[in-house]
Amino acid sequence: MYRWGHVGAALFLYGPVGAALSRGGEPWLAAFGAVVAVACSTLPDADELLPIDHRGPTHTIWFVIVGALVGALVGALVGAPIDRPMAMAATAGIATALSLGSHLLADSITPMGIRPFYPLSMWHHSFEITPAANPRANTTMLGVGASFALLCQAIAVGFP
């Protein structure tokens, strides 16, 4: 997938978490998590700027785990000055994990697929549904993800 498809996938997975935070009286944490999810949604594609294989190490569950830990650490550091390090750490870590995980899921619908357990396993996974460059697929994923996240928020705050 391309940028907008990945943003939609991240919003789709993060939507219920943001809604739960809003419902729990933490709308600003929900918004913070949404920003983190969107910001991290294309992070695995930074491999295109590095001297490593595209859809190599940055498209693995190991990258998701490390990314989530780094996200939690950054969240704790950002939350410390406002006396909310644990809440910010948990929100950032979860949002990062969901965002990076959504990236892997979105790329797994393309024929190129991913090797999620590389280098421990060379197993290749692909649903072979659509090419990454398909503009209709990317636009649809963005629309579905954003709509679902908004619907989750609407339900959480009690809109009909």
C-alpha positions in Angstrom: 0.0 0.0 0.0 0.9 3.6 -0.3 0.8 6.4 2.3 -2.9 7.1 2.4 -3.8 3.4 2.5 -1.5 3.0 5.5 -3.0 6.0 7.2 -6.4 4.5 6.8 -5.3 1.1 8.0 -3.8 2.7 11.1 -6.9 4.7 11.9 -9.0 1.5 11.4 -7.1 -0.4 14.0 -6.7 2.5 16.4 -10.3 3.6 16.2 -11.7 1.4 19.0 -8.8 2.3 21.3 -9.4 6.0 20.8 -13.1 5.5 21.4 -12.4 3.6 24.7 -10.1 6.4 25.8 -12.8 9.0 25.0 -15.4 7.0 26.7 -13.2 6.7 29.7 -12.9 10.5 30.0 -9.6 10.9 28.3 -10.4 12.6 24.9 -7.0 14.3 24.8 -5.2 11.0 25.2 -7.4 9.6 22.4 -6.4 12.5 20.1 -2.7 12.1 21.1 -2.9 8.4 20.2 -4.5 9.1 16.9 -1.7 11.5 16.0 0.9 8.9 17.0 -0.9 6.2 14.9 -1.0 8.4 11.8 2.6 9.6 12.3 3.9 6.0 12.6 1.7 4.6 9.8 4.4 4.9 7.1 7.4 4.5 9.3 8.3 1.0 8.0 8.6 2.4 4.5 11.6 4.4 5.7 13.5 1.4 4.5 13.3 2.9 1.0 15.6 5.6 2.2 18.1 3.2 3.8 20.5 0.7 2.3 18.3 -2.3 3.2 15.8 -4.3 1.4 12.3 -2.8 1.0 9.9 -4.9 3.1 12.8 -6.4 4.9 13.6 -5.8 8.6 11.2 -2.9 8.9 8.3 -5.1 7.9 8.6 -7.6 10.6 7.0 -8.3 14.0 10.3 -7.5 15.6 10.1 -4.0 14.2 6.6 -3.6 15.6 7.8 -4.7 19.0 10.8 -2.5 19.1 8.8 0.4 17.6 6.1 0.0 20.3 8.8 0.1 23.1 10.4 3.2 21.6 6.9 4.8 21.3 6.2 4.0 24.9 9.5 5.5 26.0 8.9 8.7 24.0 5.3 8.9 25.4 6.7 8.6 28.9 9.2 11.4 28.2 6.5 13.6 26.7 4.1 12.9 29.5 6.6 13.6 32.3 6.3 17.4 32.3 2.5 17.2 32.5 2.6 14.5 35.3 1.1 11.8 33.0 4.1 9.6 32.0 2.4 6.3 32.4 -0.8 7.2 30.5 1.2 8.8 27.7 3.6 5.8 27.6 0.7 3.3 27.4 -1.2 5.3 24.8 1.9 6.0 22.6 3.1 2.4 22.9 -0.3 0.9 21.9 -0.9 3.4 19.2 2.6 2.7 17.7 2.1 -1.1 17.9 -1.3 -0.9 16.2 0.0 1.5 13.6 3.0 -0.5 12.7 1.0 -3.8 12.8 -1.6 -2.2 10.5 1.2 -1.4 8.1 2.2 -5.1 7.9 -1.4 -6.2 7.5 -2.0 -3.6 4.7 1.2 -4.7 2.9 0.2 -8.3 3.2 -2.8 -7.8 0.9 -0.4 -7.0 -2.0 1.3 -9.5 -4.2 4.7 -8.5 -2.9 3.6 -9.4 0.6 5.8 -9.5 3.7 8.2 -11.8 5.6 6.9 -11.1 9.1 9.4 -13.3 11.0 12.5 -12.4 9.0 15.4 -13.3 9.7 14.2 -16.2 11.8 12.0 -17.4 9.0 11.9 -16.7 5.3 8.2 -17.5 5.2 6.4 -15.1 2.9 2.8 -14.1 3.4 0.6 -12.4 0.8 -3.2 -12.4 0.3 -2.5 -11.1 -3.2 -5.6 -9.0 -3.3 -4.4 -5.8 -4.9 -1.1 -4.1 -6.0 0.3 -1.6 -3.6 0.0 1.2 -6.2 -3.7 0.7 -6.8 -5.2 4.2 -6.2 -8.7 2.9 -5.6 -7.5 0.4 -3.0 -5.5 3.1 -1.2 -8.3 5.6 -1.3 -10.8 3.0 -0.1 -8.6 2.0 2.8 -8.2 5.6 3.8 -12.0 6.2 3.6 -12.9 3.1 5.5 -10.3 3.6 8.2 -11.1 7.3 8.8 -14.9 6.5 8.7 -14.6 3.6 11.1 -12.4 5.7 13.6 -15.0 8.5 13.5 -17.9 6.1 13.9 -16.1 4.6 17.0 -15.7 8.1 18.4 -19.3 9.0 17.7 -20.5 5.9 19.5 -18.1 6.5 22.4 -19.4 10.0 23.1 -23.0 9.1 22.5 -23.9 10.6 19.1 -26.8 8.7 17.5 
